[in-house]
Amino acid sequence: MNDTICAVATPLGSGGIGIVRVSGSNVVHIAQQIFGRCPEPRIAEYGDFRAADGECIDSGIALFFPKPNSFTGEDVLELQGHGGRVVQELVCERVQELGARIARPGEFTERAFLEGRLDLAQAEAVADLINASSKQAAHAAARSLSGEFSREVLAIDREVLELRMYVEGSIDFVDEEIEFLDVKTLVQRAANIEEQLQSLLRRTELGATIQNGLSVVIAGPPNVGKSSLLNALLNEDRAIVTNVAGTTRDTLDATINLNGLPVKFVDTAGMHESNDPIEEAGIERAKLAMKHADVTLWVVDDRVEDAPDSPNCDDLVVRNKCDLTGLSPGSVNDRTVRTSAIHGKGLSAIHEFLVKSAGYQVNDDAFAGRPRHLASLRQALDRLQQAILSLKAKSGDIVAEDLRHVHIHLGEIVGETTTDDLLGEIFSRFCIGK
Amino acid sequence: MKSVKIRNLFDVVVIGGGHAGTEAALAAARMGAQTLMVTQSIETIGQMSCNPAIGGIGKSHLVREVDALDGAMASATDQAGIHFRTLNASKGPAVRALRAQADRSLYKNAIREIVEKQENLHIFQDDVVDLDIADDRIRSVRCAIAGDIAAKTVVLTTGTFLGGLIHIGRRSKTGGRAGDRASTDLANKLRALPFRVGRLKTGTPPRIDGKTVDYSELLTQHCDEHASTMSYVGHQSEHPRQVPCYITYTNERTHEIIRAGLPESPIYSGAIEGIGPRYCPSIEDKVVRFSDRPQHQIFIEPEGLQTNEIYPNGISTSLPFDVQVAAVRTIKGFENARITRPGYAVEYDFFDPRDLYPTLETRLVESLYFAGQINGTTGYEEAAAQGLLAGINAARKVADSPQWFPKRHEAYLGVLVDDLTSLGTNEPYRMFTSRAEYRLRLRQDNADIRLTEKGYELGVVSLARWNSFKAKREAIQECKQRLQETNIHPDEERVRTLEDLSGERVSRELKLYELLKRPRIETEVLHSSGWLCDIPYAILEQASIDIKYEGYINRQEKEIESANAKERMAIPETLNYQSIDGLSNELRQKLSESRPRTMANASRIPGITPAALSLIAVHSKRERDQRKIA
């Protein structure tokens, strides 16, 4: 029998509506006490939330989801009141008086998982859905949450199992009358699984890209128009722009959404020799930002013939102020693009370049991929590819060993080798009440 | 009853003289324990009750492990084997397996001789009718004639004799094996103990007089030209004359007769309640379950050199005798066959092996060990390996030394006892290589490398074998060294031979060691092209397998480490599976019954899902946390 937990489910602070969620074995009693009655299952009922002395704390909607048909699989009560912080805390305190305790981070989801309402990949998707920063990311998480990702992994897992059945069968029952598959058929089946696995991996990688977005640093010598470029890319006046070199001293970032791909731009201090300690510190930060960036836009003045080279060869060189040279903006050539930030010219070429370098395509079949999912899928694919090679050249015992590992790695995704620690990690990443 | 003392007190009393019993008694005696083997009949010591073959896939691995610990089975097979064949020769060394058809009487004689020669081992023919247990500890065994014999430890290896019931058609009678009495009294006594008891079933085909078989139209299967030996210390010169086996098939007419006889079958009439092995069904099962197959294979095994009797493997049956005769005579080559012994099914008691420690000592009665078919296994090899382990632990118990059992990554025997004692079984348990996750390490060629040193430490391995093993191990090391050091040049003459034999190209100078990593460079190729010819082939082979598999084996080391971590993740004994809502009813049931001790055990429960394992992990953690608080 589980104890009863409660938490404010809406973001802390003032908002239109504040929801306190309660889950556990004592929910009916709590509803009767605070709301005067237990609402009909799944029917929104209006009423007062009352303190122990009968005083009204707040008025609002109460919703009751009896077990097992609730998110956690337990009895769940939602008290939807006004969004004030104090009011929500009072409701929460009252619920605690009635025998509930404040939930640990992620505990609602943990219970859903423990009651068998969600598998591990689904539980992780809850956090991804909440943290989704674009529509596409939200879709990817929702697809994982619905179990589609797990189902696809399991479907591949089944096929691996079947393949293993044949391989193991031909080893252990060589003298028996079992159906053997010839090497060609086995390779074909393995190749078919490989294709599915690759497609799943691609969709999961895409999901990871959508999730993580792209981090782009704008760097270069001083007074080449980096901040103007930022403002132009954001289409708003975010950075202060003057004609004084070294106006930007600290890094400044802002995020836009490129067809669903979150792109975070970081504007940095211009790089040059400086004796000003504040400017020096800013330059250090710029260097650090470049190190961690997915892409650096190395901005130079189009009028300068021998502009300093970017420290990284895979960056995009942006020759800005092309309005002053009269050369035409746009189209990336040899990792170089001409722009005129103040006239907003050449920006779409940068957008295209960024979307392409992220390997992003607008395609609504992505799965919210976590690093561990990607690692397992990649390892499974690697062992499967080895198994295919082994099938062609090596002996049965090696093929069987490779396939066994494909199985193990797929199992890791839906939870098989999950230890206490991994679970603890996963659940601690959820925020309270979600 | 007045008791006649054979001796005041034995260290180890082994009940039964089958494959488990002999290895148990021999092992205990080798370790210096005063050992008594009590058997219903000294004549049947080392008897092969089922088909006359030893070894095979997964099984030769066990035989080699028994041999590595100085057991008798492999040596006896070398003395009795009349048809040696290597299976899975082309599927890689890990799954390669040696099988030998054995002459029944030669095998029995070889075992009898080893048993009789063994110091500290006494043999006695009597029926054991009761066990004296006081304070949850074994005290003595009661024999029908000799009365009570006091024992510090007892190993029970009663095979199919406990409550044995033989079925032929609708007729059934008690018996442990055709022609031998069942141990009914002992079975009744044991059933009164708090062990969980189940019923299993196994069967045999009718035996046929070989003089009445027409071999002229049958497929001949010859034995290997260069036969390996079953024992690491064996020699091909021990092998008796080699003879071929034959293959024939059932046909539609055979199946019609069997179908017509089904109402008389004890399996289909419900007379048999025991569960038979899925991988070794009776011919009536095959005909019913695989009705679309027009024929089933029969492997004709010779019973021995001095007899014409043959064992038609593949048509085990409990149909009435007249149906057996009619069905047999529809088979090619058997048109005029005369049956010498009818086929039958035997049902017997087994004790749920989950009531045992992995040392094979029972959890409920101290110093009492179970080994062999009594634990729900099938097969001579599985029995022998368990017997050896029980014998070792009984002797160590007497000497007050810690108990021992091999782990899953050390031996097939480790896989066997772990599977049995943590999962139990609901059909006769047989070894398969796929049961061993560390299969690439657990090969039939390296059982001695894995176990002999340990065996010597335990005192079950003789000095002679230890010395010969040490010499071999050093030779392998030296051979590896030479493979590391020897260069081969593309323009050497023998490189041409090597290229022709293997299809590989040698285009630059490289070490033999590197060359061996290529898939098509087998030991055979290297040897035949003239490298390291002064090194005995077996040594060269051992060294090259190690080199070839190096990468995979190193990877497995890591897996073993993480498995050991799981092995250390204990599941609290108080965990209540019924209260875990996320588990299916079937899994709740399975988990409640087998009560896995660790996450590793739980992960091997059939039908367990990844999600279920995560649930168990979280609930275990909770349970521990709660206990910490309490």
Interface residues (C-beta under 8 A of the other chain):
Chain A: P68 G73 E110 F113 L114 E115 G116 R117 D119 L120 E168 S170 I171 D172 F173 V174 D175 E176 E177 A393 K394 S395 G396 D397 I398 A400 E401 R404 G411 V414 G415 E416 T417 T418 T419 D420 L423 G424
Chain B: G56 I57 G58 L87 N88 S90 K91 G92 P93 A94 V95 Y279 R293 H296 Q297 F299 F432 T433 S434 E437 R439 L440 P519 R520 Y552 S562 A565 K566 M569 I580 D581 G582 L583 M599 S603 P610 A611 L613 S614 L615 A617 V618 H619 S620 K621
